[in-house]
Amino acid sequence: MAQKVFDSPAMRETIRRLIRSRMAYRGFEYRDLARELAALGVEQSESNLRSKVNNGSLGAQLFVYILLALGQSSLELSQVEEILEEIRSTDEGG
């Protein structure tokens, strides 16, 4: 039976790593991300963002707004695949 990729622990971890790496690159803390999101008209508290990002459980709209707030002009799916494969190989003991 096929695993539900859209709701897998590996994909949640992939999303978390992707956002956290972009935040680190920009030198952002969650308060900075909340401020940038507010400038885009998206109200999210610092603690709410931390929880959603750390759980990797955020909707597609918020994910896109976060990328915009972080100044991400594009997203290479190969980067997402790389992270996902790394997590899967680690989970499998490889």
C-alpha contacts under 8 A as a table, 3 or more apart, distances in Angstrom:
res1	aa1	res2	aa2	distance
3	Q	8	S	7.56
4	K	7	D	5.69
4	K	8	S	6.04
5	V	8	S	5.15
5	V	11	M	6.69
6	F	11	M	6.93
7	D	11	M	6.83
7	D	12	R	7.19
8	S	11	M	5.26
8	S	12	R	6.35
9	P	12	R	5.08
9	P	13	E	6.18
10	A	13	E	5.14
10	A	14	T	6.12
10	A	84	L	6.39
10	A	87	I	6.23
10	A	88	R	6.62
11	M	14	T	4.81
11	M	15	I	6.22
11	M	56	G	7.75
11	M	84	L	6.47
12	R	15	I	5.22
12	R	16	R	6.25
12	R	55	N	6.62
12	R	56	G	4.17
12	R	57	S	6.30
13	E	16	R	4.97
13	E	17	R	6.10
13	E	55	N	7.57
13	E	56	G	5.96
13	E	87	I	7.74
14	T	17	R	5.21
14	T	18	L	6.05
14	T	56	G	7.62
14	T	80	V	6.87
14	T	83	I	5.81
14	T	84	L	5.58
14	T	87	I	7.51
15	I	18	L	5.09
15	I	19	I	6.20
15	I	53	V	7.57
15	I	56	G	5.44
16	R	19	I	5.43
16	R	20	R	6.00
16	R	53	V	5.41
16	R	54	N	5.74
16	R	55	N	7.04
16	R	56	G	4.91
17	R	20	R	5.11
17	R	21	S	5.87
17	R	83	I	7.80
18	L	21	S	5.34
18	L	22	R	6.37
18	L	80	V	7.45
18	L	83	I	7.92
19	I	22	R	5.15
19	I	23	M	6.13
19	I	53	V	7.27
19	I	66	I	7.91
19	I	67	L	7.71
20	R	23	M	4.95
20	R	24	A	6.08
20	R	53	V	7.89
21	S	24	A	5.06
21	S	25	Y	6.11
22	R	25	Y	5.05
22	R	26	R	6.29
22	R	70	L	6.89
23	M	26	R	5.22
23	M	27	G	5.93
23	M	28	F	4.81
23	M	29	E	6.90
23	M	33	L	7.99
23	M	70	L	6.88
24	A	27	G	4.82
24	A	28	F	5.99
24	A	29	E	7.96
25	Y	28	F	7.68
26	R	70	L	7.17
28	F	31	R	7.80
28	F	32	D	5.54
28	F	33	L	6.47
29	E	32	D	5.28
29	E	33	L	6.46
30	Y	33	L	4.95
30	Y	34	A	6.07
30	Y	46	E	5.27
30	Y	47	S	7.74
30	Y	49	L	6.77
30	Y	50	R	6.47
31	R	34	A	5.04
31	R	35	R	6.17
31	R	45	S	7.88
31	R	46	E	5.23
32	D	35	R	5.08
32	D	36	E	6.22
33	L	36	E	5.14
33	L	37	L	6.07
33	L	46	E	7.76
33	L	66	I	7.47
33	L	69	A	6.68
33	L	70	L	7.27
34	A	37	L	5.09
34	A	38	A	6.09
34	A	43	E	7.24
34	A	44	Q	5.84
34	A	45	S	6.14
34	A	46	E	5.76
34	A	49	L	7.36
35	R	38	A	5.08
35	R	39	A	6.39
36	E	39	A	5.09
36	E	40	L	6.63
36	E	69	A	5.26
36	E	70	L	7.75
37	L	40	L	5.05
37	L	41	G	6.44
37	L	42	V	5.09
37	L	43	E	6.61
37	L	44	Q	7.31
37	L	65	Y	6.90
37	L	66	I	6.85
37	L	69	A	5.63
38	A	41	G	4.85
38	A	42	V	4.83
38	A	43	E	5.17
38	A	44	Q	7.35
39	A	42	V	7.29
40	L	65	Y	7.77
40	L	69	A	7.48
42	V	65	Y	7.82
44	Q	48	N	6.28
44	Q	49	L	6.30
45	S	48	N	5.10
45	S	49	L	6.17
46	E	49	L	5.25
46	E	50	R	6.19
47	S	50	R	5.01
47	S	51	S	6.19
48	N	51	S	5.18
48	N	52	K	6.18
49	L	52	K	5.13
49	L	53	V	5.90
50	R	53	V	5.32
50	R	54	N	5.87
51	S	54	N	5.26
51	S	55	N	6.02
52	K	55	N	5.21
52	K	56	G	5.86
52	K	57	S	5.34
52	K	58	L	5.74
53	V	56	G	4.82
53	V	57	S	6.62
53	V	58	L	7.07
54	N	57	S	7.89
58	L	62	L	6.32
58	L	63	F	6.43
59	G	62	L	5.44
59	G	63	F	6.20
60	A	63	F	4.99
60	A	64	V	6.20
61	Q	64	V	5.25
61	Q	65	Y	6.23
62	L	65	Y	4.97
62	L	66	I	6.01
63	F	66	I	5.12
63	F	67	L	6.33
64	V	67	L	5.11
64	V	68	L	6.25
65	Y	68	L	4.96
65	Y	69	A	6.01
66	I	69	A	4.94
66	I	70	L	6.13
67	L	70	L	5.09
67	L	71	G	6.37
67	L	72	Q	5.16
67	L	73	S	7.81
68	L	71	G	5.07
68	L	72	Q	5.56
68	L	73	S	7.08
69	A	72	Q	7.52
72	Q	75	L	7.27
75	L	79	Q	7.73
76	E	79	Q	5.51
76	E	80	V	7.11
77	L	80	V	4.99
77	L	81	E	6.18
78	S	81	E	4.92
78	S	82	E	6.05
79	Q	82	E	5.07
79	Q	83	I	6.38
80	V	83	I	5.32
80	V	84	L	6.12
81	E	84	L	5.02
81	E	85	E	5.97
82	E	85	E	5.23
82	E	86	E	6.17
83	I	86	E	5.10
83	I	87	I	6.27
84	L	87	I	5.18
84	L	88	R	6.15
85	E	88	R	5.00
85	E	89	S	6.03
86	E	89	S	5.24
86	E	90	T	6.15
87	I	90	T	5.09
87	I	91	D	6.08
88	R	91	D	5.02
88	R	92	E	6.16
89	S	92	E	5.04
89	S	93	G	6.23
89	S	94	G	4.87
90	T	93	G	5.07
90	T	94	G	5.41
91	D	94	G	7.43
